[in-house]
């Protein structure tokens, strides 16, 4: 009976700690304001392998920092690079950035990479086509004893 009470107490404390961490992370993110897409001057494929790719984006931003968000839908990889400011700050910087973004669990085939799609026109600041993700190598069957 004592073990069960201790277990429930520990479980409750872990749940409480998890809630506090999640709420503090959310509160910290609320201090940031996404201004607009950051300028992307270059996007290039750094590496590919079975089920994976790394893409480098480079450009300039005017606020405090950048945030990159990625997603994959079908055979299209979407990259959004945002110019983010902290509340109360002005956007008067002119800094450059370079980010290497890794993608895993990709199925083999040809992909298109679209960077910073304009919400109204659908035009991308940068577009990479024919990114080939190779087929996983065949794994040899285990040897059987004669």
C-alpha positions in Angstrom: 0.0 0.0 0.0 2.9 2.4 0.8 4.5 1.7 -2.5 1.3 2.6 -4.4 1.0 5.9 -2.5 4.6 6.8 -3.2 4.2 5.8 -6.8 1.1 8.0 -7.2 2.9 10.9 -5.5 5.9 10.7 -7.8 3.6 10.4 -10.8 1.7 13.5 -9.7 5.0 15.5 -9.2 6.2 14.5 -12.7 2.9 15.6 -14.2 3.1 18.9 -12.4 6.7 19.5 -13.4 5.9 18.7 -17.0 3.0 21.2 -17.0 5.2 23.9 -15.5 7.9 23.4 -18.1 5.4 23.4 -21.0 3.7 26.6 -19.7 7.0 28.4 -19.2 8.1 27.5 -22.7 4.8 28.8 -24.1 5.1 32.0 -22.2 8.7 32.5 -23.5 7.5 32.1 -27.1 4.7 34.7 -26.5 7.4 37.4 -26.2 8.4 36.9 -29.9 6.7 38.6 -32.8 6.9 37.1 -36.2 7.4 40.1 -38.5 7.8 38.8 -42.1 9.8 36.2 -44.1 13.5 36.8 -43.7 15.4 37.4 -47.0 16.8 34.1 -48.4 19.6 34.8 -50.8 20.7 31.2 -51.4 19.4 27.7 -50.8 21.4 24.6 -51.7 21.5 20.9 -51.0 24.4 20.0 -48.7 23.9 16.3 -48.6 21.5 13.5 -49.5 21.3 9.9 -48.4 18.8 7.1 -48.1 15.8 8.7 -46.5 17.5 12.0 -45.6 18.6 15.4 -46.9 20.3 18.5 -45.5 19.5 21.8 -47.0 21.4 25.1 -46.3 19.6 28.4 -46.4 21.4 31.7 -46.3 20.2 35.3 -46.2 19.7 38.4 -44.2 17.3 39.5 -41.4 16.5 42.9 -39.9 15.0 42.0 -36.5 16.4 40.1 -33.5 16.7 36.6 -34.8 15.3 34.1 -37.3 13.1 31.0 -36.8 13.0 28.3 -39.4 9.9 26.0 -39.8 9.9 23.0 -42.1 7.4 20.5 -43.3 7.2 17.8 -45.9 4.0 17.1 -47.9 4.2 14.4 -50.6 7.3 15.1 -52.6 7.6 18.7 -51.6 9.7 20.1 -48.8 8.6 23.5 -47.4 10.9 25.8 -45.6 9.8 29.0 -43.9 12.4 31.4 -42.5 10.9 34.1 -40.4 12.3 37.4 -39.2 11.4 37.5 -35.5 11.7 40.4 -33.0 11.3 40.5 -29.3 8.4 42.6 -28.1 9.4 46.2 -27.6 12.4 46.1 -29.9 12.8 47.8 -33.3 13.8 46.0 -36.4 16.9 48.0 -37.4 19.6 45.3 -37.6 21.1 44.0 -40.8 22.6 40.7 -40.0 23.2 37.6 -42.1 22.4 34.0 -41.2 23.2 30.5 -42.4 21.0 27.5 -41.3 21.5 23.8 -42.1 18.1 22.1 -42.0 18.0 18.3 -41.8 15.1 16.1 -43.1 14.7 12.5 -42.2 12.3 9.7 -43.0 11.9 10.8 -46.6 10.8 8.2 -49.1 12.9 7.7 -52.2 12.2 9.8 -55.2 12.5 13.4 -56.7 11.6 16.2 -54.4 11.0 20.0 -54.9 12.1 22.4 -52.2 10.1 25.6 -51.8 11.5 28.3 -49.5 9.4 31.2 -48.2 6.2 30.9 -50.2 4.3 34.1 -50.6 0.8 33.6 -49.1 -1.0 35.4 -51.9 0.9 34.6 -55.0 2.3 31.2 -54.1 5.8 32.3 -55.4 8.8 31.0 -53.5 11.8 33.1 -52.8 14.0 30.1 -53.7 13.1 26.8 -55.4 15.2 23.7 -55.7 14.0 21.0 -58.1 14.9 17.4 -58.7 16.4 16.8 -55.3 16.8 13.0 -55.5 16.5 10.9 -52.3 18.1 7.5 -53.1 16.6 4.1 -52.4 17.7 2.5 -49.2 20.4 -0.1 -49.8 19.2 -3.7 -49.8 20.0 -5.5 -46.7 21.5 -8.9 -47.3 19.6 -11.9 -46.1 21.2 -13.7 -43.1 23.3 -16.6 -44.1 21.7 -20.0 -43.4 23.7 -23.0 -42.1 23.9 -25.8 -44.6 
